[in-house]
């Protein structure tokens, strides 16, 4: 799946709607698999880098579904006037653990530190073979390249 959006950056609500559309496409592709999306999207004039969350989505669908007999992937997305809250939970295939998820997380964290220094909270944990990730991103000012 590749992005057809050419305008960069997007407002928080536009990016959240785009991410929701991507997840909906995955739901259609992975029919019969539990993929849940909870979204609470409010209008925002603050900007975010387009496709910032894409590596996390891709990782969830490759590590969270492939090889797991009864996968469940849950996404929570919320936007406020200047804040994006993104959470992700999925059953992790411990037999396929190839550290890709750890590398994706580290690269994502580096990207946030470069693009949004001091404006995010990012945490993750594994608990009983379930991967949890939480991102809270504050966009006090519009984002510019």
N, CA, C and O atoms as CSV, one atom per row, in Angstrom:
chain,resi,resn,atom,element,x,y,z
A,1,UNK,N,N,0.849,-1.168,0.000
A,1,UNK,CA,C,0.000,0.000,0.000
A,1,UNK,C,C,0.902,1.241,0.000
A,1,UNK,O,O,1.793,1.361,0.841
A,2,UNK,N,N,0.678,2.129,-0.910
A,2,UNK,CA,C,1.459,3.358,-0.950
A,2,UNK,C,C,0.534,4.548,-0.904
A,2,UNK,O,O,-0.627,4.482,-1.309
A,3,UNK,N,N,1.074,5.632,-0.404
A,3,UNK,CA,C,0.281,6.845,-0.248
A,3,UNK,C,C,0.079,7.534,-1.590
A,3,UNK,O,O,1.007,7.654,-2.389
A,4,UNK,N,N,-1.135,7.980,-1.822
A,4,UNK,CA,C,-1.439,8.749,-3.022
A,4,UNK,C,C,-1.488,10.244,-2.720
A,4,UNK,O,O,-1.714,11.055,-3.618
A,5,UNK,N,N,-1.278,10.604,-1.465
A,5,UNK,CA,C,-1.353,12.004,-1.063
A,5,UNK,C,C,-0.023,12.679,-1.363
A,5,UNK,O,O,1.033,12.186,-0.964
A,6,UNK,N,N,-0.073,13.795,-2.059
A,6,UNK,CA,C,1.150,14.496,-2.456
A,6,UNK,C,C,1.409,15.741,-1.616
A,6,UNK,O,O,2.514,16.284,-1.638
A,7,UNK,N,N,0.405,16.195,-0.880
A,7,UNK,CA,C,0.535,17.433,-0.114
A,7,UNK,C,C,1.188,17.140,1.231
A,7,UNK,O,O,0.721,16.287,1.986
A,8,UNK,N,N,2.264,17.849,1.523
A,8,UNK,CA,C,2.984,17.654,2.782
A,8,UNK,C,C,3.170,18.998,3.429
A,8,UNK,O,O,3.393,19.951,2.682
A,9,UNK,N,N,3.106,19.184,4.677
A,9,UNK,CA,C,2.558,18.236,5.643
A,9,UNK,C,C,1.042,18.270,5.656
A,9,UNK,O,O,0.429,19.076,4.956
A,10,UNK,N,N,0.440,17.406,6.441
A,10,UNK,CA,C,-1.013,17.366,6.603
A,10,UNK,C,C,-1.374,17.880,7.992
A,10,UNK,O,O,-0.536,17.898,8.893
A,11,UNK,N,N,-2.624,18.296,8.158
A,11,UNK,CA,C,-3.068,18.644,9.503
A,11,UNK,C,C,-3.226,17.343,10.293
A,11,UNK,O,O,-3.320,16.263,9.709
A,12,UNK,N,N,-3.255,17.453,11.604
A,12,UNK,CA,C,-3.387,16.265,12.451
A,12,UNK,C,C,-4.613,15.440,12.087
A,12,UNK,O,O,-4.536,14.215,11.998
A,13,UNK,N,N,-5.747,16.111,11.876
A,13,UNK,CA,C,-6.963,15.366,11.554
A,13,UNK,C,C,-6.891,14.719,10.174
A,13,UNK,O,O,-7.396,13.612,9.989
A,14,UNK,N,N,-6.272,15.392,9.203
A,14,UNK,CA,C,-6.126,14.794,7.867
A,14,UNK,C,C,-5.240,13.550,7.931
A,14,UNK,O,O,-5.549,12.528,7.319
A,15,UNK,N,N,-4.138,13.643,8.673
A,15,UNK,CA,C,-3.247,12.489,8.789
A,15,UNK,C,C,-3.935,11.345,9.531
A,15,UNK,O,O,-3.784,10.184,9.149
A,16,UNK,N,N,-4.684,11.656,10.580
A,16,UNK,CA,C,-5.410,10.616,11.320
A,16,UNK,C,C,-6.443,9.941,10.421
A,16,UNK,O,O,-6.599,8.721,10.466
A,17,UNK,N,N,-7.141,10.716,9.615
A,17,UNK,CA,C,-8.117,10.140,8.682
A,17,UNK,C,C,-7.428,9.261,7.638
A,17,UNK,O,O,-7.957,8.217,7.257
A,18,UNK,N,N,-6.264,9.678,7.183
A,18,UNK,CA,C,-5.487,8.879,6.235
A,18,UNK,C,C,-5.077,7.547,6.870
A,18,UNK,O,O,-5.201,6.495,6.244
A,19,UNK,N,N,-4.589,7.595,8.112
A,19,UNK,CA,C,-4.182,6.380,8.817
A,19,UNK,C,C,-5.385,5.455,9.004
A,19,UNK,O,O,-5.272,4.243,8.824
A,20,UNK,N,N,-6.522,6.022,9.360
A,20,UNK,CA,C,-7.747,5.223,9.508
A,20,UNK,C,C,-8.122,4.548,8.188
A,20,UNK,O,O,-8.540,3.390,8.179
A,21,UNK,N,N,-7.975,5.263,7.086
A,21,UNK,CA,C,-8.275,4.687,5.768
A,21,UNK,C,C,-7.323,3.531,5.456
A,21,UNK,O,O,-7.745,2.517,4.900
A,22,UNK,N,N,-6.058,3.674,5.803
A,22,UNK,CA,C,-5.090,2.590,5.593
A,22,UNK,C,C,-5.469,1.362,6.414
A,22,UNK,O,O,-5.426,0.238,5.914
A,23,UNK,N,N,-5.841,1.579,7.670
A,23,UNK,CA,C,-6.232,0.469,8.539
A,23,UNK,C,C,-7.485,-0.209,7.991
A,23,UNK,O,O,-7.591,-1.435,8.025
A,24,UNK,N,N,-8.428,0.575,7.490
A,24,UNK,CA,C,-9.644,0.018,6.895
A,24,UNK,C,C,-9.304,-0.853,5.689
A,24,UNK,O,O,-9.919,-1.900,5.492
A,25,UNK,N,N,-8.335,-0.433,4.884
A,25,UNK,CA,C,-7.900,-1.249,3.745
A,25,UNK,C,C,-7.310,-2.572,4.225
A,25,UNK,O,O,-7.577,-3.626,3.648
A,26,UNK,N,N,-6.503,-2.508,5.288
A,26,UNK,CA,C,-5.954,-3.739,5.856
A,26,UNK,C,C,-7.070,-4.645,6.376
A,26,UNK,O,O,-6.993,-5.865,6.230
A,27,UNK,N,N,-8.099,-4.062,6.978
A,27,UNK,CA,C,-9.227,-4.864,7.463
A,27,UNK,C,C,-9.866,-5.634,6.314
A,27,UNK,O,O,-10.246,-6.794,6.480
A,28,UNK,N,N,-9.987,-5.005,5.163
A,28,UNK,CA,C,-10.565,-5.673,3.992
A,28,UNK,C,C,-9.648,-6.781,3.489
A,28,UNK,O,O,-10.115,-7.844,3.080
A,29,UNK,N,N,-8.339,-6.526,3.522
A,29,UNK,CA,C,-7.363,-7.498,3.031
A,29,UNK,C,C,-7.278,-8.709,3.952
A,29,UNK,O,O,-7.212,-9.847,3.487
A,30,UNK,N,N,-7.280,-8.461,5.255
A,30,UNK,CA,C,-7.177,-9.531,6.250
A,30,UNK,C,C,-8.554,-9.891,6.801
A,30,UNK,O,O,-8.754,-9.865,8.015
A,31,UNK,N,N,-9.485,-10.220,5.950
A,31,UNK,CA,C,-10.837,-10.584,6.390
A,31,UNK,C,C,-10.773,-11.818,7.278
A,31,UNK,O,O,-9.998,-12.741,7.027
A,32,UNK,N,N,-11.594,-11.820,8.313
A,32,UNK,CA,C,-11.609,-12.940,9.237
A,32,UNK,C,C,-10.624,-12.800,10.376
A,32,UNK,O,O,-10.577,-13.652,11.264
A,33,UNK,N,N,-9.838,-11.739,10.364
A,33,UNK,CA,C,-8.869,-11.479,11.422
A,33,UNK,C,C,-9.360,-10.278,12.214
A,33,UNK,O,O,-9.867,-9.307,11.652
A,34,UNK,N,N,-9.202,-10.363,13.511
A,34,UNK,CA,C,-9.690,-9.297,14.377
A,34,UNK,C,C,-8.778,-8.071,14.305
A,34,UNK,O,O,-7.688,-8.062,14.877
A,35,UNK,N,N,-9.233,-7.047,13.602
A,35,UNK,CA,C,-8.528,-5.769,13.518
A,35,UNK,C,C,-9.527,-4.709,13.943
A,35,UNK,O,O,-10.542,-4.495,13.279
A,36,UNK,N,N,-9.236,-4.054,15.045
A,36,UNK,CA,C,-10.172,-3.074,15.589
A,36,UNK,C,C,-9.556,-1.682,15.510
A,36,UNK,O,O,-8.369,-1.490,15.774
A,37,UNK,N,N,-10.383,-0.730,15.145
A,37,UNK,CA,C,-9.958,0.663,15.050
A,37,UNK,C,C,-10.909,1.526,15.857
A,37,UNK,O,O,-12.114,1.541,15.606
A,38,UNK,N,N,-10.368,2.238,16.820
A,38,UNK,CA,C,-11.124,3.221,17.590
A,38,UNK,C,C,-10.563,4.588,17.221
A,38,UNK,O,O,-9.375,4.843,17.417
A,39,UNK,N,N,-11.396,5.456,16.696
A,39,UNK,CA,C,-10.921,6.774,16.269
A,39,UNK,C,C,-11.821,7.870,16.815
A,39,UNK,O,O,-13.048,7.773,16.778
A,40,UNK,N,N,-11.186,8.901,17.317
A,40,UNK,CA,C,-11.878,10.096,17.791
A,40,UNK,C,C,-11.102,11.281,17.212
A,40,UNK,O,O,-10.141,11.764,17.813
A,41,UNK,N,N,-11.529,11.732,16.055
A,41,UNK,CA,C,-10.766,12.728,15.304
A,41,UNK,C,C,-11.462,14.074,15.370
A,41,UNK,O,O,-12.601,14.230,14.930
A,42,UNK,N,N,-10.752,15.040,15.927
A,42,UNK,CA,C,-11.258,16.412,16.013
A,42,UNK,C,C,-10.487,17.280,15.027
A,42,UNK,O,O,-9.340,16.984,14.693
A,43,UNK,N,N,-11.105,18.323,14.577
A,43,UNK,CA,C,-10.480,19.241,13.628
A,43,UNK,C,C,-9.253,19.899,14.251
A,43,UNK,O,O,-9.239,20.236,15.435
A,44,UNK,N,N,-8.235,20.071,13.429
A,44,UNK,CA,C,-6.993,20.672,13.908
A,44,UNK,C,C,-6.365,21.501,12.800
A,44,UNK,O,O,-6.478,21.165,11.621
A,45,UNK,N,N,-5.708,22.576,13.182
A,45,UNK,CA,C,-4.972,23.366,12.196
A,45,UNK,C,C,-3.473,23.111,12.314
A,45,UNK,O,O,-2.692,23.666,11.542
A,46,UNK,N,N,-3.065,22.289,13.258
A,46,UNK,CA,C,-1.649,21.966,13.448
A,46,UNK,C,C,-1.238,20.897,12.450
A,46,UNK,O,O,-2.025,20.018,12.098
A,47,UNK,N,N,-0.001,20.986,12.005
A,47,UNK,CA,C,0.490,20.087,10.964
A,47,UNK,C,C,1.382,18.992,11.530
A,47,UNK,O,O,1.982,19.124,12.596
A,48,UNK,N,N,1.440,17.906,10.765
A,48,UNK,CA,C,2.277,16.766,11.113
A,48,UNK,C,C,2.906,16.248,9.829
A,48,UNK,O,O,2.344,16.403,8.745
A,49,UNK,N,N,4.046,15.647,9.957
A,49,UNK,CA,C,4.709,15.055,8.800
A,49,UNK,C,C,3.870,13.890,8.283
A,49,UNK,O,O,3.504,12.998,9.048
A,50,UNK,N,N,3.569,13.898,7.004
A,50,UNK,CA,C,2.763,12.833,6.405
A,50,UNK,C,C,3.525,11.511,6.440
A,50,UNK,O,O,4.734,11.474,6.215
A,51,UNK,N,N,2.810,10.436,6.722
A,51,UNK,CA,C,3.342,9.072,6.792
A,51,UNK,C,C,4.291,8.839,7.959
A,51,UNK,O,O,5.042,7.864,7.955
A,52,UNK,N,N,4.270,9.708,8.947
A,52,UNK,CA,C,5.112,9.521,10.126
A,52,UNK,C,C,4.823,8.184,10.805
A,52,UNK,O,O,5.749,7.498,11.237
A,53,UNK,N,N,3.550,7.809,10.902
A,53,UNK,CA,C,3.153,6.586,11.597
A,53,UNK,C,C,3.208,5.337,10.722
A,53,UNK,O,O,3.008,4.226,11.215
A,54,UNK,N,N,3.476,5.508,9.442
A,54,UNK,CA,C,3.442,4.380,8.517
A,54,UNK,C,C,4.326,3.205,8.946
A,54,UNK,O,O,3.862,2.067,8.868
A,55,UNK,N,N,5.578,3.410,9.397
A,55,UNK,CA,C,6.393,2.253,9.809
A,55,UNK,C,C,5.760,1.442,10.940
A,55,UNK,O,O,5.916,0.221,10.986
A,56,UNK,N,N,5.053,2.105,11.846
A,56,UNK,CA,C,4.394,1.390,12.937
A,56,UNK,C,C,3.231,0.547,12.425
A,56,UNK,O,O,3.023,-0.575,12.886
A,57,UNK,N,N,2.474,1.086,11.471
A,57,UNK,CA,C,1.373,0.317,10.875
A,57,UNK,C,C,1.908,-0.913,10.154
A,57,UNK,O,O,1.412,-2.024,10.340
A,58,UNK,N,N,2.910,-0.700,9.342
A,58,UNK,CA,C,3.484,-1.792,8.566
A,58,UNK,C,C,4.026,-2.881,9.485
A,58,UNK,O,O,3.841,-4.071,9.229
A,59,UNK,N,N,4.693,-2.466,10.552
A,59,UNK,CA,C,5.242,-3.410,11.511
A,59,UNK,C,C,4.135,-4.203,12.207
A,59,UNK,O,O,4.269,-5.409,12.415
A,60,UNK,N,N,3.058,-3.534,12.561
A,60,UNK,CA,C,1.942,-4.211,13.232
A,60,UNK,C,C,1.342,-5.290,12.347
A,60,UNK,O,O,0.979,-6.364,12.827
A,61,UNK,N,N,1.238,-5.007,11.058
A,61,UNK,CA,C,0.603,-5.974,10.173
A,61,UNK,C,C,1.551,-7.071,9.713
A,61,UNK,O,O,1.088,-8.131,9.291
A,62,UNK,N,N,2.854,-6.857,9.777
A,62,UNK,CA,C,3.771,-7.941,9.426
A,62,UNK,C,C,4.114,-8.790,10.639
A,62,UNK,O,O,4.120,-10.018,10.546
A,63,UNK,N,N,4.398,-8.166,11.772
A,63,UNK,CA,C,4.757,-8.922,12.976
A,63,UNK,C,C,3.541,-9.313,13.790
A,63,UNK,O,O,3.583,-10.298,14.528
A,64,UNK,N,N,2.462,-8.566,13.671
A,64,UNK,CA,C,1.287,-8.825,14.485
A,64,UNK,C,C,0.323,-9.813,13.881
A,64,UNK,O,O,-0.542,-10.330,14.588
A,65,UNK,N,N,0.440,-10.092,12.605
A,65,UNK,CA,C,-0.501,-11.005,11.960
A,65,UNK,C,C,0.197,-12.240,11.410
A,65,UNK,O,O,-0.281,-13.357,11.608
A,66,UNK,N,N,1.298,-12.059,10.738
A,66,UNK,CA,C,1.963,-13.173,10.077
A,66,UNK,C,C,2.370,-14.244,11.092
A,66,UNK,O,O,3.094,-13.954,12.044
A,67,UNK,N,N,1.921,-15.438,10.897
A,67,UNK,CA,C,2.332,-16.561,11.722
A,67,UNK,C,C,1.614,-16.684,13.055
A,67,UNK,O,O,1.932,-17.582,13.834
A,68,UNK,N,N,0.674,-15.825,13.339
A,68,UNK,CA,C,-0.078,-15.905,14.589
A,68,UNK,C,C,-1.438,-16.505,14.269
A,68,UNK,O,O,-2.137,-16.026,13.375
A,69,UNK,N,N,-1.816,-17.551,14.994
A,69,UNK,CA,C,-3.047,-18.272,14.672
A,69,UNK,C,C,-4.306,-17.453,14.926
A,69,UNK,O,O,-5.249,-17.515,14.137
A,70,UNK,N,N,-4.335,-16.699,15.996
A,70,UNK,CA,C,-5.533,-15.926,16.321
A,70,UNK,C,C,-5.134,-14.477,16.591
A,70,UNK,O,O,-5.178,-14.032,17.738
A,71,UNK,N,N,-4.751,-13.742,15.563
A,71,UNK,CA,C,-4.257,-12.388,15.800
A,71,UNK,C,C,-5.362,-11.414,16.168
A,71,UNK,O,O,-6.528,-11.585,15.811
A,72,UNK,N,N,-4.963,-10.421,16.872
A,72,UNK,CA,C,-5.856,-9.330,17.208
A,72,UNK,C,C,-5.011,-8.066,17.216
A,72,UNK,O,O,-4.047,-7.961,17.973
A,73,UNK,N,N,-5.368,-7.124,16.385
A,73,UNK,CA,C,-4.648,-5.861,16.309
A,73,UNK,C,C,-5.643,-4.760,16.657
A,73,UNK,O,O,-6.716,-4.676,16.059
A,74,UNK,N,N,-5.290,-3.922,17.618
A,74,UNK,CA,C,-6.188,-2.857,18.065
A,74,UNK,C,C,-5.470,-1.521,17.935
A,74,UNK,O,O,-4.377,-1.335,18.469
A,75,UNK,N,N,-6.093,-0.600,17.225
A,75,UNK,CA,C,-5.567,0.749,17.050
A,75,UNK,C,C,-6.493,1.741,17.734
A,75,UNK,O,O,-7.714,1.644,17.618
A,76,UNK,N,N,-5.913,2.682,18.439
A,76,UNK,CA,C,-6.660,3.800,19.013
A,76,UNK,C,C,-6.006,5.074,18.501
A,76,UNK,O,O,-4.809,5.287,18.695
A,77,UNK,N,N,-6.791,5.915,17.850
A,77,UNK,CA,C,-6.288,7.181,17.315
A,77,UNK,C,C,-7.193,8.290,17.807
A,77,UNK,O,O,-8.417,8.209,17.705
A,78,UNK,N,N,-6.571,9.325,18.344
A,78,UNK,CA,C,-7.338,10.484,18.802
A,78,UNK,C,C,-6.572,11.744,18.432
A,78,UNK,O,O,-5.355,11.819,18.602
A,79,UNK,N,N,-7.292,12.721,17.931
A,79,UNK,CA,C,-6.677,14.027,17.700
A,79,UNK,C,C,-7.450,15.063,18.495
A,79,UNK,O,O,-8.669,14.993,18.649
A,80,UNK,N,N,-6.697,16.014,18.988
A,80,UNK,CA,C,-7.262,17.183,19.638
A,80,UNK,C,C,-6.730,18.378,18.865
A,80,UNK,O,O,-6.109,18.194,17.818
A,81,UNK,N,N,-6.948,19.568,19.333
A,81,UNK,CA,C,-6.526,20.747,18.576
A,81,UNK,C,C,-5.039,20.714,18.222
A,81,UNK,O,O,-4.669,21.035,17.093
A,82,UNK,N,N,-4.188,20.333,19.166
A,82,UNK,CA,C,-2.751,20.327,18.886
A,82,UNK,C,C,-2.074,19.042,19.353
A,82,UNK,O,O,-0.870,19.039,19.613
A,83,UNK,N,N,-2.824,17.959,19.462
A,83,UNK,CA,C,-2.257,16.719,19.996
A,83,UNK,C,C,-2.771,15.514,19.219
A,83,UNK,O,O,-3.944,15.435,18.856
A,84,UNK,N,N,-1.856,14.579,18.976
A,84,UNK,CA,C,-2.190,13.292,18.373
A,84,UNK,C,C,-1.867,12.212,19.395
A,84,UNK,O,O,-0.762,12.170,19.936
A,85,UNK,N,N,-2.828,11.346,19.656
A,85,UNK,CA,C,-2.614,10.209,20.546
A,85,UNK,C,C,-2.829,8.951,19.708
A,85,UNK,O,O,-3.888,8.759,19.111
A,86,UNK,N,N,-1.810,8.106,19.675
A,86,UNK,CA,C,-1.856,6.890,18.866
A,86,UNK,C,C,-1.430,5.725,19.751
A,86,UNK,O,O,-0.352,5.746,20.344
A,87,UNK,N,N,-2.278,4.716,19.835
A,87,UNK,CA,C,-1.899,3.531,20.589
A,87,UNK,C,C,-2.167,2.299,19.748
A,87,UNK,O,O,-3.071,2.266,18.913
A,88,UNK,N,N,-1.359,1.299,19.994
A,88,UNK,CA,C,-1.368,0.092,19.184
A,88,UNK,C,C,-1.144,-1.097,20.107
A,88,UNK,O,O,-0.265,-1.062,20.968
A,89,UNK,N,N,-1.937,-2.151,19.928
A,89,UNK,CA,C,-1.755,-3.386,20.693
A,89,UNK,C,C,-1.948,-4.561,19.737
A,89,UNK,O,O,-2.882,-4.588,18.934
A,90,UNK,N,N,-1.052,-5.517,19.844
A,90,UNK,CA,C,-1.240,-6.739,19.064
A,90,UNK,C,C,-0.499,-7.906,19.689
A,90,UNK,O,O,0.489,-7.733,20.402
A,91,UNK,N,N,-0.999,-9.093,19.405
A,91,UNK,CA,C,-0.349,-10.311,19.864
A,91,UNK,C,C,0.887,-10.523,19.016
A,91,UNK,O,O,0.815,-10.546,17.787
A,92,UNK,N,N,2.008,-10.677,19.672
A,92,UNK,CA,C,3.287,-10.776,18.986
A,92,UNK,C,C,3.666,-12.240,18.820
A,92,UNK,O,O,3.557,-13.025,19.762
A,93,UNK,N,N,4.104,-12.604,17.640
A,93,UNK,CA,C,4.538,-13.974,17.376
A,93,UNK,C,C,5.944,-14.158,17.937
A,93,UNK,O,O,6.922,-13.790,17.286
A,94,UNK,N,N,6.056,-14.721,19.135
A,94,UNK,CA,C,7.359,-14.840,19.797
A,94,UNK,C,C,8.299,-15.790,19.061
A,94,UNK,O,O,9.514,-15.701,19.242
A,95,UNK,N,N,7.775,-16.692,18.239
A,95,UNK,CA,C,8.626,-17.603,17.480
A,95,UNK,C,C,9.253,-16.908,16.274
A,95,UNK,O,O,10.231,-17.404,15.714
A,96,UNK,N,N,8.714,-15.790,15.880
A,96,UNK,CA,C,9.198,-15.056,14.712
A,96,UNK,C,C,9.942,-13.793,15.132
A,96,UNK,O,O,10.264,-12.955,14.289
A,97,UNK,N,N,10.208,-13.654,16.384
A,97,UNK,CA,C,10.815,-12.439,16.920
A,97,UNK,C,C,12.193,-12.224,16.288
A,97,UNK,O,O,13.168,-12.845,16.709
A,98,UNK,N,N,12.276,-11.369,15.304
A,98,UNK,CA,C,13.530,-11.129,14.596
A,98,UNK,C,C,14.075,-9.728,14.847
A,98,UNK,O,O,14.904,-9.235,14.082
A,99,UNK,N,N,13.615,-9.094,15.905
A,99,UNK,CA,C,14.068,-7.762,16.320
A,99,UNK,C,C,13.662,-6.653,15.352
A,99,UNK,O,O,14.085,-5.508,15.515
A,100,UNK,N,N,12.856,-6.975,14.355
A,100,UNK,CA,C,12.391,-5.929,13.447
A,100,UNK,C,C,11.574,-4.881,14.175
A,100,UNK,O,O,11.697,-3.685,13.910
A,101,UNK,N,N,10.736,-5.341,15.097
A,101,UNK,CA,C,9.905,-4.403,15.848
A,101,UNK,C,C,10.765,-3.459,16.671
A,101,UNK,O,O,10.478,-2.264,16.747
A,102,UNK,N,N,11.822,-3.986,17.290
A,102,UNK,CA,C,12.724,-3.140,18.084
A,102,UNK,C,C,13.430,-2.116,17.199
A,102,UNK,O,O,13.568,-0.954,17.581
A,103,UNK,N,N,13.875,-2.541,16.029
A,103,UNK,CA,C,14.551,-1.625,15.105
A,103,UNK,C,C,13.576,-0.563,14.597
A,103,UNK,O,O,13.925,0.615,14.528
A,104,UNK,N,N,12.362,-0.970,14.241
A,104,UNK,CA,C,11.345,-0.014,13.794
A,104,UNK,C,C,11.086,1.026,14.868
A,104,UNK,O,O,10.991,2.219,14.578
A,105,UNK,N,N,10.971,0.571,16.115
A,105,UNK,CA,C,10.718,1.486,17.230
A,105,UNK,C,C,11.868,2.479,17.392
A,105,UNK,O,O,11.629,3.676,17.554
A,106,UNK,N,N,13.108,2.000,17.350
A,106,UNK,CA,C,14.263,2.892,17.518
A,106,UNK,C,C,14.353,3.920,16.392
A,106,UNK,O,O,14.630,5.092,16.646
A,107,UNK,N,N,14.125,3.495,15.163
A,107,UNK,CA,C,14.149,4.433,14.034
A,107,UNK,C,C,13.029,5.461,14.161
A,107,UNK,O,O,13.222,6.641,13.868
A,108,UNK,N,N,11.862,5.006,14.598
A,108,UNK,CA,C,10.731,5.903,14.789
A,108,UNK,C,C,11.044,6.929,15.876
A,108,UNK,O,O,10.748,8.114,15.723
A,109,UNK,N,N,11.635,6.472,16.960
A,109,UNK,CA,C,11.999,7.375,18.058
A,109,UNK,C,C,13.026,8.412,17.599
A,109,UNK,O,O,12.921,9.587,17.950
A,110,UNK,N,N,14.015,7.983,16.817
A,110,UNK,CA,C,15.006,8.920,16.272
A,110,UNK,C,C,14.338,9.965,15.386
A,110,UNK,O,O,14.684,11.145,15.443
A,111,UNK,N,N,13.384,9.534,14.569
A,111,UNK,CA,C,12.659,10.459,13.691
A,111,UNK,C,C,11.899,11.493,14.516
A,111,UNK,O,O,11.906,12.680,14.192
A,112,UNK,N,N,11.243,11.038,15.585
A,112,UNK,CA,C,10.523,11.965,16.457
A,112,UNK,C,C,11.479,12.943,17.139
A,112,UNK,O,O,11.181,14.132,17.246
A,113,UNK,N,N,12.626,12.441,17.598
A,113,UNK,CA,C,13.602,13.309,18.265
A,113,UNK,C,C,14.134,14.378,17.321
A,113,UNK,O,O,14.448,15.489,17.748
A,114,UNK,N,N,14.234,14.043,16.040
A,114,UNK,CA,C,14.707,15.005,15.046
A,114,UNK,C,C,13.614,15.995,14.662
A,114,UNK,O,O,13.850,17.203,14.631
A,115,UNK,N,N,12.426,15.489,14.371
A,115,UNK,CA,C,11.345,16.329,13.857
A,115,UNK,C,C,10.518,17.020,14.932
A,115,UNK,O,O,9.991,18.108,14.702
A,116,UNK,N,N,10.398,16.408,16.093
A,116,UNK,CA,C,9.533,16.932,17.164
A,116,UNK,C,C,10.258,16.898,18.515
A,116,UNK,O,O,9.753,16.298,19.464
A,117,UNK,N,N,11.420,17.524,18.614
A,117,UNK,CA,C,12.195,17.426,19.859
A,117,UNK,C,C,11.426,17.983,21.058
A,117,UNK,O,O,10.896,19.094,21.018
A,118,UNK,N,N,11.380,17.189,22.114
A,118,UNK,CA,C,10.731,17.606,23.344
A,118,UNK,C,C,9.217,17.703,23.283
A,118,UNK,O,O,8.597,18.208,24.219
A,119,UNK,N,N,8.608,17.230,22.201
A,119,UNK,CA,C,7.156,17.384,22.044
A,119,UNK,C,C,6.417,16.059,21.954
A,119,UNK,O,O,5.304,16.010,21.429
A,120,UNK,N,N,7.015,14.980,22.456
A,120,UNK,CA,C,6.347,13.688,22.355
A,120,UNK,C,C,6.632,12.819,23.575
A,120,UNK,O,O,7.631,12.989,24.275
A,121,UNK,N,N,5.721,11.888,23.797
A,121,UNK,CA,C,5.905,10.808,24.765
A,121,UNK,C,C,5.742,9.527,23.960
A,121,UNK,O,O,4.749,9.352,23.255
A,122,UNK,N,N,6.710,8.641,24.066
A,122,UNK,CA,C,6.673,7.391,23.321
A,122,UNK,C,C,7.094,6.269,24.253
A,122,UNK,O,O,8.171,6.322,24.847
A,123,UNK,N,N,6.263,5.268,24.382
A,123,UNK,CA,C,6.633,4.130,25.217
A,123,UNK,C,C,6.090,2.845,24.606
A,123,UNK,O,O,5.112,2.847,23.859
A,124,UNK,N,N,6.752,1.762,24.946
A,124,UNK,CA,C,6.306,0.452,24.478
A,124,UNK,C,C,6.642,-0.580,25.535
A,124,UNK,O,O,7.529,-0.381,26.365
A,125,UNK,N,N,5.919,-1.684,25.490
A,125,UNK,CA,C,6.212,-2.795,26.392
A,125,UNK,C,C,5.638,-4.078,25.807
A,125,UNK,O,O,4.712,-4.061,24.996
A,126,UNK,N,N,6.218,-5.186,26.245
A,126,UNK,CA,C,5.699,-6.512,25.926
A,126,UNK,C,C,5.159,-7.094,27.218
A,126,UNK,O,O,5.831,-7.061,28.249
A,127,UNK,N,N,3.967,-7.617,27.167
A,127,UNK,CA,C,3.385,-8.231,28.349
A,127,UNK,C,C,2.587,-9.444,27.907
A,127,UNK,O,O,1.603,-9.310,27.180
A,128,UNK,N,N,2.998,-10.615,28.336
A,128,UNK,CA,C,2.336,-11.866,27.980
A,128,UNK,C,C,2.127,-11.978,26.468
A,128,UNK,O,O,1.017,-12.232,26.000
A,129,UNK,N,N,3.208,-11.787,25.718
A,129,UNK,CA,C,3.216,-11.887,24.254
A,129,UNK,C,C,2.343,-10.852,23.559
A,129,UNK,O,O,1.998,-11.020,22.389
A,130,UNK,N,N,1.986,-9.795,24.255
A,130,UNK,CA,C,1.234,-8.700,23.644
A,130,UNK,C,C,2.138,-7.475,23.608
A,130,UNK,O,O,2.746,-7.098,24.609
A,131,UNK,N,N,2.209,-6.867,22.437
A,131,UNK,CA,C,3.016,-5.673,22.222
A,131,UNK,C,C,2.115,-4.458,22.394
A,131,UNK,O,O,1.042,-4.384,21.796
A,132,UNK,N,N,2.551,-3.515,23.207
A,132,UNK,CA,C,1.808,-2.275,23.450
A,132,UNK,C,C,2.698,-1.099,23.054
A,132,UNK,O,O,3.883,-1.075,23.389
A,133,UNK,N,N,2.141,-0.140,22.354
A,133,UNK,CA,C,2.861,1.076,21.997
A,133,UNK,C,C,1.933,2.263,22.206
A,133,UNK,O,O,0.746,2.203,21.885
A,134,UNK,N,N,2.484,3.339,22.745
A,134,UNK,CA,C,1.716,4.565,22.952
A,134,UNK,C,C,2.549,5.749,22.498
A,134,UNK,O,O,3.715,5.881,22.871
A,135,UNK,N,N,1.945,6.609,21.690
A,135,UNK,CA,C,2.571,7.855,21.259
A,135,UNK,C,C,1.626,9.000,21.574
A,135,UNK,O,O,0.448,8.963,21.216
A,136,UNK,N,N,2.144,10.009,22.240
A,136,UNK,CA,C,1.428,11.267,22.432
A,136,UNK,C,C,2.318,12.336,21.822
A,136,UNK,O,O,3.426,12.577,22.300
A,137,UNK,N,N,1.834,12.971,20.773
A,137,UNK,CA,C,2.612,13.963,20.037
A,137,UNK,C,C,1.937,15.317,20.153
A,137,UNK,O,O,0.779,15.481,19.769
A,138,UNK,N,N,2.667,16.281,20.682
A,138,UNK,CA,C,2.159,17.648,20.809
A,138,UNK,C,C,2.692,18.485,19.661
A,138,UNK,O,O,3.900,18.534,19.431
A,139,UNK,N,N,1.813,19.130,18.954
A,139,UNK,CA,C,2.189,20.007,17.841
A,139,UNK,C,C,1.827,21.430,18.242
A,139,UNK,O,O,0.788,21.953,17.840
A,140,UNK,N,N,2.689,22.050,19.035
A,140,UNK,CA,C,2.406,23.404,19.517
A,140,UNK,C,C,2.397,24.404,18.376
A,140,UNK,O,O,1.599,25.341,18.362
A,141,UNK,N,N,3.286,24.198,17.427
A,141,UNK,CA,C,3.367,25.092,16.269
A,141,UNK,C,C,3.208,24.240,15.023
A,141,UNK,O,O,3.320,23.015,15.078
A,142,UNK,N,N,2.950,24.888,13.910
A,142,UNK,CA,C,2.873,24.135,12.667
A,142,UNK,C,C,4.228,23.543,12.355
A,142,UNK,O,O,5.264,24.138,12.654
A,143,UNK,N,N,4.216,22.372,11.755
A,143,UNK,CA,C,5.435,21.653,11.416
A,143,UNK,C,C,5.927,22.134,10.052
A,143,UNK,O,O,5.149,22.232,9.103
A,144,UNK,N,N,7.201,22.428,9.961
A,144,UNK,CA,C,7.791,22.837,8.682
A,144,UNK,C,C,9.041,22.021,8.436
A,144,UNK,O,O,9.757,21.670,9.374
A,145,UNK,N,N,9.301,21.721,7.176
A,145,UNK,CA,C,10.511,20.977,6.806
A,145,UNK,C,C,11.680,21.917,6.752
A,145,UNK,O,O,12.799,21.495,6.458
